[in-house]
Amino acid sequence: MKTVGIVLAAGESRRMGSPKALLRGADGAPLAARQAEILRAGGCAAVAVVLGSEIERIRRELPPDLATAENPGWARGRAGSLQAGIAASPEAEGYLFLPVDAVGVKPATIQATLAAAAGEPAAIWRPTHRGEKGNLLWMPRAAAAELRRLPVDARIDEWVRPRARTVAVDDPAILRNVNTPEEWAAFSRLP
């Protein structure tokens, strides 16, 4: 099954003070590129990064071979970013969405999510850690087509909740959102 990994990086990053997509770890790579690598390492057939705020600045600093999609309505909510990612890869059989600020997710978590999707490809899948829903989301092409018809300001969690199945993973990073410089510094100190 061809799953396209989508890094959601369109937001303004107001609390961070600079684009989260461009945060650099010890290896010097922008965070959006590192998240794309995790999706690839986990088994996604292709990867794209959805951009919105400061799009030209971010594009200039990303690797030239990393596909991007634009969400011109990024300020209206996350649904528009999912829709932009889906529209950029209509050939996919499934989509795995990873927020740029869900840092530290393991490739094994991506693999487990894709394995669950392969076993039941008509379902929407959300990984959980110790019963808490994670920030990743996998959906098949049919659900993606339905999501594309939602308003750009739709609450995706509310739309997904009654449809999603869960796959338990041993990865607390799926619960993480890094929103401030202090949180980024704390994450950067983790082993």
C-alpha positions in Angstrom: 0.0 0.0 0.0 1.4 3.4 -1.0 1.3 5.7 1.9 2.4 9.3 1.6 3.8 10.9 4.7 2.8 14.5 5.3 4.6 16.8 7.7 2.3 19.5 8.9 4.4 22.7 9.2 2.1 25.5 8.0 1.6 27.3 11.4 2.9 30.6 12.5 5.0 29.3 15.5 4.1 32.4 17.5 5.1 31.0 20.9 8.4 29.6 19.4 9.3 33.0 18.0 10.5 31.5 14.7 9.3 28.8 12.3 9.3 25.3 14.0 10.0 23.8 10.6 13.5 25.5 10.7 14.5 24.5 14.3 17.9 22.8 14.1 19.1 19.9 16.1 22.6 18.7 16.7 22.9 17.5 13.1 22.0 21.0 11.8 19.1 19.8 9.6 15.8 21.7 9.7 13.2 20.0 11.8 10.8 19.6 8.9 13.5 17.7 7.0 14.2 15.5 10.1 10.5 14.7 10.4 10.3 13.8 6.7 13.2 11.4 7.2 11.4 9.7 10.1 8.4 9.2 7.9 10.7 7.7 5.1 12.5 5.5 7.6 9.2 4.2 8.9 8.1 3.1 5.5 6.2 6.0 3.8 6.6 5.7 0.0 6.9 9.5 -0.5 6.9 12.5 1.8 5.8 16.1 1.5 5.8 19.1 3.9 2.8 21.4 4.0 3.9 25.0 4.4 1.9 28.2 5.0 3.4 31.0 7.2 6.8 32.2 6.0 6.6 29.8 3.1 9.4 31.2 1.0 11.8 31.5 3.9 11.2 27.9 4.9 11.4 26.6 1.3 14.8 28.2 0.8 16.2 26.4 3.9 14.7 22.9 3.2 16.5 20.4 1.0 15.7 21.0 -2.7 14.5 17.4 -3.2 11.9 17.6 -0.3 8.5 18.0 -1.8 6.3 20.8 -0.4 2.6 21.8 -0.6 1.1 25.1 0.1 -1.8 25.9 2.5 -2.7 29.5 1.7 -5.4 29.4 4.4 -3.0 28.2 7.1 -4.3 30.7 9.7 -7.8 29.3 9.5 -6.9 25.9 11.0 -5.2 22.5 10.5 -7.9 21.0 8.2 -6.6 23.2 5.4 -3.1 21.7 5.9 -4.3 18.1 5.7 -6.3 19.0 2.6 -3.3 20.6 1.0 -1.2 17.5 1.7 -3.8 15.2 0.3 -4.3 17.4 -2.9 -0.5 17.3 -3.5 -0.5 13.5 -3.5 -3.7 12.3 -5.1 -2.1 9.0 -6.2 -1.6 7.8 -2.6 -3.6 4.9 -1.1 -3.1 6.3 2.3 -1.8 9.4 4.1 0.2 9.5 7.4 0.1 13.0 9.0 2.9 14.0 11.4 2.9 17.5 13.0 6.3 19.2 12.7 6.3 19.8 16.5 5.7 16.1 17.4 9.4 15.7 17.9 11.2 12.5 18.7 8.7 10.0 17.1 10.4 6.7 16.4 10.4 5.1 12.9 9.1 2.0 14.6 5.9 3.9 15.5 5.5 4.8 11.8 6.0 1.1 10.9 3.4 0.0 13.5 0.9 2.5 12.2 1.5 1.4 8.6 1.2 -2.3 9.6 -2.2 -1.6 11.3 -3.3 0.2 8.2 -2.2 -2.7 6.0 -4.3 -5.1 8.1 -7.4 -3.0 7.9 -6.9 -0.4 5.1 -10.5 1.0 5.1 -10.0 2.4 8.7 -8.5 5.6 10.0 -5.7 4.8 12.4 -4.3 6.8 15.3 -1.4 5.5 17.5 -1.8 5.7 21.2 0.6 5.6 24.1 -0.7 4.2 27.4 -4.2 4.9 26.3 -3.6 8.5 25.2 -4.2 9.4 21.6 -1.1 10.5 19.8 -0.6 13.4 17.3 -0.1 11.1 14.3 -3.0 10.1 12.0 -3.3 7.7 9.1 -6.2 7.6 6.7 -7.1 5.8 3.5 -7.8 7.6 0.2 -11.6 7.3 0.7 -11.5 9.1 4.1 -9.1 11.6 2.7 -11.6 12.4 -0.1 -14.2 13.0 2.5 -11.9 15.2 4.6 -11.1 17.3 1.5 -14.8 18.3 1.4 -14.8 19.6 5.0 -14.5 23.4 5.6 -10.9 24.5 6.1 -11.7 25.5 9.7 -13.2 22.1 10.6 -12.1 20.5 13.9 -10.3 17.4 12.6 -10.1 15.7 16.0 -13.9 15.8 16.2 -14.3 14.5 12.7 -11.8 11.6 13.3 -12.9 10.6 16.8 -15.9 8.4 15.9 -14.1 6.9 12.9 -10.6 6.1 14.3 -9.2 2.9 15.4 -6.1 2.8 17.7 -2.8 1.0 17.6 -0.9 1.0 20.9 2.8 2.0 20.6 5.6 2.3 23.1 6.5 5.8 22.0 5.7 8.7 24.4 6.9 11.2 21.7 3.5 10.8 19.9 2.0 12.8 22.8 4.6 15.6 22.5 4.1 19.1 21.1 7.1 21.4 21.2 5.7 25.0 21.2 8.3 27.2 23.0 12.0 27.7 23.0 12.2 26.2 26.5 10.4 23.0 25.3 12.7 22.8 22.4 15.8 23.2 24.6 14.4 20.4 27.0 13.8 18.1 24.0 17.3 18.8 22.6 18.8 17.7 25.9 17.1 14.3 25.8 19.4 11.3 25.1 
